[in-house]
Amino acid sequence: MNKYTTGSTYNKDYIDTSCEIIPKHAAFKAMPDEKYIFEKREGYVNYYHITMALEEGSITELDRTIVSLVAVFGSCCCTSKIIREMLLLMNINISDNMFKSSLKRLHRYQLINFGRFQTQDGLISNFKIITLTSFGSKLANSLGVNHRFNSVAVASAPAYTVKARAETAQLVCNYLKNIGIDYFKVRPVIVVNADFGKIVRPSLMLSISGETLSFEVVRRHEGWKEDLSDKLQRYVSVFSEDSFPTIVINGEDEEMNLEISSMLKETGFDKEVLYTDDLATFGQMFKYSLYQFDENGNKQCFMILQDENIA
């Protein structure tokens, strides 16, 4: 836990989500045979160059804050839009040029990576995905932002994993924009007995008014249903009845969630599960972004009570 995972850090200002433009298409929907590629650098640096830049002030306070925010997501991924909105919620008002210059500087000093998605026919996505580097992780730790980071896992992650982790970051941002939360934890490791496989790593855990929501962000890939079923069984082995969290499955869309709901009924998973999807938490739809399905597969929405100072 640090100030960047505490909800009160992001209540200094608010974003009017009633005016938010809702995306027409889910940006993080997995595509067949998609690749995740890193943007090339003009040159390379070592940590001595970074230390000198810090001493000389070439790496600014804004740069440090952005590195800290990216580090909050650890081995996850985020977009510049997510970081920009979190800065606004912290009441850090800067121009677009200042923000873009900071990102370019952090990339030049090898503190962050830029990546894009490439489809099987060679098309490359317009938006960039931001990830931490080993140097960036080292700097964040020195700034007191403790986090988990695995450079090999980041470098070797398949596209569907990158998209799942980017959606995880988007969830955090959308909740911060809409509702007062106590704190959030990205991909925390919860262990009861590792020797007996009693360990689970949720995509995201949010605490709202003392209640814990545990999100599982799911993308389509070969064996995704088996992976999800195993993950949910791990929850059963780790949590007792008294401590069992509310599980929210974030599928790519309603169709995928309905498929998951049918699968859980077939396998006999007896814990209550809520659903949301990639487009559900934007704008005014946020209030009704949690839902379930009845016996006939009809969607039933639940209303989220929003903070009057933010909504």
C-alpha positions in Angstrom: 0.0 0.0 0.0 1.2 3.5 -0.8 -0.4 6.8 -1.7 -0.8 5.9 -5.3 -3.1 2.9 -4.4 -5.2 4.9 -2.0 -8.5 6.3 -3.2 -8.1 9.6 -1.3 -5.1 10.5 -3.6 -7.5 10.8 -6.5 -10.3 12.9 -5.0 -8.6 16.2 -5.3 -10.5 17.0 -8.5 -13.1 15.2 -10.6 -14.0 14.4 -14.2 -17.5 14.9 -15.4 -18.2 11.4 -16.7 -21.7 12.4 -17.9 -19.9 14.1 -20.8 -17.5 11.3 -21.4 -17.4 9.9 -25.0 -18.2 6.2 -24.8 -15.9 4.2 -27.2 -17.8 2.5 -30.1 -15.5 -0.5 -29.9 -13.7 -2.2 -27.1 -10.0 -1.4 -27.5 -8.7 -4.4 -25.6 -10.7 -7.2 -27.2 -8.3 -10.0 -28.1 -7.8 -10.7 -31.8 -6.6 -14.0 -33.4 -2.9 -14.3 -34.2 -2.3 -10.8 -32.9 1.2 -9.7 -31.8 2.4 -7.1 -29.2 5.4 -5.2 -30.5 7.7 -2.7 -28.7 8.5 0.7 -30.2 12.2 1.0 -31.0 14.4 3.5 -29.3 16.8 6.0 -30.8 19.5 4.9 -28.3 20.1 3.3 -25.0 21.1 4.5 -21.6 22.4 3.0 -18.3 21.4 3.8 -14.8 24.3 6.3 -14.4 22.7 8.5 -17.1 19.4 8.3 -15.2 21.0 9.2 -11.9 22.7 12.2 -13.5 19.5 13.3 -15.1 17.8 13.2 -11.7 20.6 15.2 -10.1 20.5 17.8 -12.9 16.7 18.1 -12.9 16.3 16.8 -16.4 13.9 14.2 -15.0 11.2 16.4 -13.5 8.8 16.0 -10.7 6.0 15.3 -13.3 8.2 12.5 -14.7 8.6 11.0 -11.2 4.9 11.1 -10.7 4.1 9.4 -14.0 6.7 6.7 -13.3 5.0 6.2 -9.9 1.6 5.8 -11.5 2.8 3.3 -14.1 4.5 1.4 -11.3 1.2 1.1 -9.5 0.2 -1.2 -12.3 3.5 -3.2 -11.9 3.6 -5.8 -14.6 0.3 -4.5 -16.0 -0.1 -2.0 -18.8 -1.9 1.3 -19.4 -2.5 3.9 -21.9 -1.5 7.6 -21.9 -5.3 8.5 -21.5 -5.4 6.5 -18.3 -2.4 8.2 -16.8 -3.6 11.6 -17.9 -7.0 11.1 -16.2 -5.4 9.9 -13.0 -3.2 13.0 -13.0 -6.3 15.2 -13.4 -8.0 13.4 -10.4 -4.8 14.2 -8.4 -5.4 17.9 -9.4 -2.1 18.0 -11.4 -3.2 20.3 -14.2 -0.7 20.4 -17.0 -0.8 21.1 -20.7 -1.0 18.4 -23.3 2.5 19.4 -24.6 3.9 19.0 -21.1 2.4 15.6 -20.7 3.6 14.4 -24.1 7.1 15.7 -23.5 7.2 13.9 -20.2 6.3 10.6 -21.8 8.8 11.1 -24.6 11.5 11.9 -22.0 10.7 8.9 -19.9 10.9 6.7 -23.0 14.2 8.2 -24.0 15.7 7.6 -20.5 14.4 4.0 -20.8 12.1 4.3 -17.8 9.0 3.2 -19.7 8.3 1.2 -22.9 5.8 2.0 -25.7 4.1 -0.9 -27.4 1.4 -1.5 -30.0 -0.7 -4.3 -31.3 -0.2 -5.8 -34.7 -2.9 -7.9 -36.4 -2.1 -10.9 -38.6 -2.6 -8.8 -41.8 0.1 -6.3 -40.6 -2.2 -3.5 -39.3 -0.7 -1.7 -36.2 -2.9 0.0 -33.6 -2.9 3.8 -33.3 -2.8 3.9 -29.5 0.3 3.1 -27.5 0.5 0.8 -24.4 2.8 2.0 -21.7 4.7 -0.5 -19.5 7.4 -0.1 -16.9 11.0 -1.0 -17.5 13.6 -2.4 -15.1 15.1 1.1 -14.7 11.6 2.5 -14.2 10.9 -0.1 -11.6 14.1 0.7 -9.8 13.3 4.4 -9.8 9.8 3.8 -8.5 11.1 1.7 -5.6 13.5 4.5 -4.7 10.5 6.9 -4.7 8.8 4.7 -2.1 6.3 3.1 -4.5 6.7 -0.6 -3.7 5.4 -2.9 -6.4 5.8 -6.2 -8.1 7.6 -6.2 -11.4 8.9 -9.0 -13.7 10.7 -7.6 -16.7 10.8 -11.0 -18.5 7.0 -11.5 -18.0 6.4 -8.0 -19.5 8.7 -8.6 -22.4 7.3 -12.0 -23.3 3.6 -11.4 -22.6 1.3 -12.5 -25.5 -1.1 -9.8 -26.9 -4.2 -11.2 -25.1 -2.4 -10.9 -21.8 -1.3 -7.3 -22.5 -4.9 -6.5 -23.4 -6.3 -8.1 -20.2 -3.8 -6.1 -18.1 -4.6 -2.9 -20.0 -8.3 -3.4 -19.3 -7.4 -3.9 -15.6 -5.8 -0.4 -15.6 -8.8 1.0 -17.4 -11.1 -0.5 -14.7 -9.1 1.2 -11.9 -9.3 4.6 -13.7 -13.0 4.3 -14.4 -13.8 3.4 -10.8 -11.7 6.3 -9.5 -13.5 8.7 -11.9 -16.9 7.6 -10.7 -16.9 6.4 -7.1 -15.0 6.9 -3.9 -12.9 3.9 -3.2 -10.8 3.0 -0.1 -7.8 1.5 -2.0 -7.0 -0.8 -4.9 -4.5 -3.6 -5.4 -3.4 -4.7 -8.9 -2.6 -8.4 -9.3 -2.0 -9.0 -5.5 -0.7 -12.4 -4.5 -2.9 -14.1 -1.9 -1.3 -17.2 -0.3 -2.7 -19.6 2.3 -0.6 -22.6 1.6 1.6 -22.5 -1.6 2.7 -26.2 -1.1 -0.9 -27.3 -1.6 -1.6 -24.8 -4.4 -3.7 -22.6 -2.1 -2.7 -19.3 -3.9 -4.6 -17.0 -6.1 -3.7 -13.7 -7.9 -6.8 -11.7 -8.8 -6.5 -9.3 -11.7 -7.6 -6.4 -9.4 -9.0 -6.0 -5.9 -11.0 -2.8 -5.0 -12.2 -1.9 -1.5 -15.3 0.3 -1.6 -16.8 1.3 1.8 -15.0 -1.7 3.4 -16.4 -4.2 0.9 -14.0 -6.0 -1.4 -14.6 -6.5 -5.1 -12.2 -9.0 -6.8 -12.1 -8.5 -10.5 -11.0 -11.2 -13.0 -10.3 -9.7 -16.5 -10.8 -12.4 -19.1 -9.7 -12.4 -22.8 -10.4 -15.0 -25.4 -7.4 -17.3 -26.2 -6.9 -21.0 -26.6 -7.9 -22.7 -23.3 -9.3 -19.5 -21.7 -12.3 -21.3 -20.2 -10.2 -23.9 -18.5 -7.9 -21.1 -17.2 -10.8 -19.2 -15.7 -12.4 -22.3 -14.2 -9.1 -23.1 -12.5 -8.7 -19.5 -11.3 -12.2 -19.6 -9.7 -11.5 -22.9 -7.9 -8.4 -21.3 -6.5 -10.6 -18.6 -4.8 -12.5 -21.4 -3.1 -9.3 -23.0 -1.8 -7.9 -19.7 -0.5 -10.9 -17.8 0.9 -13.2 -19.0 3.7 -16.9 -18.4 3.6 -16.6 -15.5 6.0 -13.8 -13.8 3.9 -15.0 -14.7 0.4 -14.9 -11.6 -1.8 -17.4 -10.5 -4.3 -16.1 -11.8 -7.7 -16.7 -9.6 -10.7 -15.8 -11.1 -14.1 -14.8 -8.5 -16.7 -15.3 -10.2 -20.1 -14.7 -8.6 -23.5 -18.5 -8.1 -24.0 -21.9 -9.3 -22.9 -21.8 -12.3 -25.2 -18.6 -13.5 -23.6 -20.0 -13.0 -20.1 -23.2 -15.0 -21.0 -20.9 -17.8 -22.2 -19.0 -17.7 -18.9 -22.3 -17.7 -16.9 -23.4 -20.8 -18.8 -20.1 -22.5 -18.2 -20.2 -21.8 -14.4 -23.7 -23.3 -14.2 -22.5 -26.4 -16.1 -19.5 -26.9 -13.8 -21.5 -26.3 -10.6 -19.6 -23.2 -9.4 -21.8 -22.2 -6.5 -20.4 -18.8 -5.5 -22.1 -15.6 -6.6 -20.5 -13.9 -9.5 -21.2 -10.5 -11.0 -20.3 -9.4 -14.5 -19.1 -6.3 -16.3 -17.5 -5.7 -19.7 -15.1 -3.4 -21.5 -17.6 -0.8 -22.5 -19.9 -0.9 -19.5 -18.0 1.3 -17.1 -17.7 4.4 -19.3 -19.8 7.5 -18.9 -23.3 7.4 -17.5 -23.4 3.6 -18.0 -21.1 3.2 -15.0 -24.0 3.3 -12.5 -25.4 0.1 -14.1 -22.2 -1.6 -15.1 -22.5 -4.6 -12.8 -25.0 -7.3 -13.9 -26.0 -11.0 -13.8 -28.0 -13.2 -16.0 -31.3 -15.0 -15.1 -32.2 -18.6 -16.0 -33.2 -17.5 -19.5 -30.0 -15.6 -20.1 -31.6 -12.1 -19.7 -29.3 -9.4 -18.3 -30.2 -8.0 -14.9 -28.3 -4.8 -13.9 -27.5 -3.7 -10.4 -27.2 0.0 -9.6 -23.9 1.3 -8.1 -24.4 4.1 -5.6 -22.0 6.8 -6.7 -20.3 9.5 -4.6 -22.3 12.7 -5.0 -19.2 14.8 -5.0 -17.9 12.8 -8.0 -20.9 11.6 -10.0 
